[in-house]
Amino acid sequence: MRILDRTSLRTRLTLAVALLTLCALLPLNILGRFFIADTLQAQLHATLRVEAQGLRDLVEATLVEREATVRSWSEHSILRGALLFETFEESDSVLATFKKRHPSFAGVVLFAEDGRAVSASEARLLEAYAGHEREVLDAAWFRAARNGTHDVSGFTRVDPFFGKAVLPLAAPIFSPISGARIGVVLGAYDWGQVGQVVAPALERSRARGQRSFALEVVDPEGLVLFDSMAGGPSRAEDVVRESAIDEVALRDVGDGWRFVATVDPKEVYAPLNRAERIAVGLTLLSLAVAGIGGWWLARGATRPITRLNEVVSRVVREGDLTQDVEVTTRRDEVGALAAAFAQMMEHLRDSTRGLQQGTLVLGKTVAELTAAAAQQERTLMKQAAALQETQVTAQEIKQTSLMAAERSQAVLGVTARAREVGRSGEATVEASLAGFEQLHEQVGRVARSIAALNERTSQIGGITQTVKDLADQSNMLALNAAIESVRSGEHGKGFGVVAREIRSLADQSIHSTGRVREILEDIRQSIQAAVALAEQSQGSAETGLTQVRASGDSLRELTRIIQDNASAAQQIAAAVTQQNAGVAQIFTAVTDLSRMMEESMQGLQSAQRITASLREVAGHMEAVAATYRV
């Protein structure tokens, strides 16, 4: 697979076509060879079987004819007379005549009942059988002839009496008078004549080109009686043979013999081998033609693909999108691929143009974002500085508000003591009314109480001035905070609301402080009047009593004034407490604004990082777009 992956598409298509052709032809060749081989083998065996049966029928007919001839000889009158009267001159002539008429016999011999050869077609035969009566009596053919049958089991390839292979065909001779057996006539069939009998069959086979065709005759013991290849070339060990057996149902000569037809398989299958070689040659030729056709087909299929590959390689190597794609007029998949690739190149050019334009737009947008981010950073830096100053100012306002709250608590304490002093003065006036004697002492006490009250009143005036100063400072700080809120824009709207509330509280504090100062001024004047009255009361009792009564009234009025002053001081404390709460809200709002400013700075930094990333992407896209020419 790795080798195929490294080969070209043309080579792979050529190999695929060749393999498909091979896969189509190879099974046909194999099946054809097996079919032809089986058919030829069946025909061969059938032919050999027919030849074997023909040999059997031919030899059997020949032997039956020769047997009938011998039987006809046994009925010859001269032979009977020669055996009856033992006159053998005429019988020799008759036997010689028989042999002359039937040249297929090697000789004819007449035997007496005791096994003596008494007459023959040739004198040498009598000489050969002389003295061998016992062998003749023991011969199977002689015993069978005496019984009126035939037995050629003792047939040998070389007969000792005739000097060659002969088939003994014997028949008994009976007396025409008594009917008794008087002798046996032997016709020695020349076994070599079988070759002439089967010669036509051999010629027919050789005419068909079967030079190795041969015929055999084998007796039941396996002895080869006849072989057409005897003396010829040696027979192969793997010969194809078929045989036919002479049945024993009908008793005759050659019962049980096997007649065999053989042929050399190499010679028989030579046409098949030639056909196989021709088929292999045709297969190779088909493979060559298929390879050439596949190469031509692959060449026609891969040329547009090669052109597309060159275009793609140039696009990848040089980034040149201006080149045109050659669209073929073919209607197959390759033509469709070329058309689709041409459309893809056009779309790629359009996409590249759009990418270049988008890159320019993206670069401009990134530049604008960078400028906007820088401007926003400068604005946020200014807002952060202003917010930091506001936070410092809010911290100072918070401290001032705490101080004002502490002073208001002190005013409340002084007011409480003043209320107590007023109550004590009222009690003193009532006691003065009880006894004039204690007037002088009470007046002194009143004078001292009024002096202490005057001192407390002076202290309250100083505290009131301090509260007024704090209110003025709070008003200024609220004014500054409003200004800074206006400078902060949208982020400072909430802070401006808090600043307005602080200014309102500061105005209320100033108004309440003015009211307290008026009351304190009234108290101071009343105290001065009380002091004058007390001094005058020391001069005269009646005047003192009147003045004491007037002082009682003044003290009652003073008590009411002190109560009013305490109420005003409570209002001032409440206003200062509200102012402190407003200042705390301002400080909390400023802290939130500071945290929001830090978050805005972090978001701005993130936006700057994103802008830098967009700048890098835009640069990369511009570099990529610059590599293509459209």
Number of C-alpha atoms within 10 A of each C-alpha: 6 6 6 11 9 9 11 10 17 20 16 17 20 21 19 15 21 22 15 14 18 17 11 12 19 15 11 13 15 13 12 14 17 12 12 15 15 12 12 16 16 12 12 20 19 13 15 24 20 16 26 26 21 17 25 23 15 16 20 18 13 14 19 15 12 20 21 14 16 22 20 11 24 22 17 13 14 20 26 21 16 18 24 15 9 14 15 18 12 14 25 23 16 20 24 20 13 19 20 14 10 14 12 19 22 24 24 27 25 28 25 19 17 13 22 21 25 20 29 27 23 17 12 12 17 19 13 13 20 13 13 14 16 11 12 18 16 11 16 17 24 29 18 16 20 19 12 15 17 23 22 19 17 12 18 17 17 12 15 12 15 16 10 15 22 25 27 29 27 31 29 26 29 18 16 14 6 8 9 11 17 19 27 28 27 25 30 23 24 18 22 17 16 20 14 12 14 18 14 11 18 21 14 12 18 14 10 10 12 17 15 21 27 25 25 21 26 19 20 14 9 10 13 16 18 20 17 17 14 11 7 8 8 9 15 13 8 10 16 18 20 22 23 22 19 21 13 12 8 8 12 17 24 24 20 17 24 25 27 24 28 23 24 20 18 15 15 20 15 12 12 17 15 11 14 17 12 12 21 15 12 13 19 14 12 17 21 14 14 23 22 15 15 22 21 15 16 20 18 13 19 19 13 20 17 14 14 19 13 12 19 18 13 14 18 13 10 12 17 17 20 13 12 10 18 14 17 14 11 13 8 10 10 19 17 15 16 21 18 13 17 17 13 12 20 17 12 15 18 13 14 20 16 13 19 19 14 16 21 16 13 20 20 14 16 20 16 13 19 18 12 12 17 14 12 15 17 12 13 19 14 14 21 19 13 16 24 16 14 23 21 14 18 24 17 16 25 22 14 18 26 19 16 25 22 15 18 25 19 16 25 22 14 19 24 17 16 23 22 14 19 24 17 16 25 22 15 20 25 14 14 22 17 11 11 16 11 13 23 18 13 20 27 17 15 25 21 14 18 26 16 15 21 20 13 18 24 16 14 23 21 14 20 26 17 16 27 22 16 21 27 17 17 27 22 16 21 28 17 16 28 22 14 21 23 15 16 20 11 10 15 22 16 14 26 23 15 22 26 16 18 29 24 16 23 26 17 18 28 22 15 20 25 15 15 23 21 14 19 22 15 14 22 20 13 19 24 16 15 23 22 13 20 25 16 15 22 18 11 13 16 12 15 23 20 15 23 28 16 15 27 21 14 21 28 18 16 24 22 14 19 27 17 16 27 22 15 19 27 17 18 27 23 16 19 28 20 17 28 23 16 19 27 18 16 28 23 15 18 23 17 12 21 19 12 14 18 14 12 15 17 12 12 17 14 12 15 17 12 15 19 16 13 18 20 14 15 21 16 13 19 19 13 15 21 14 17 18 15 17
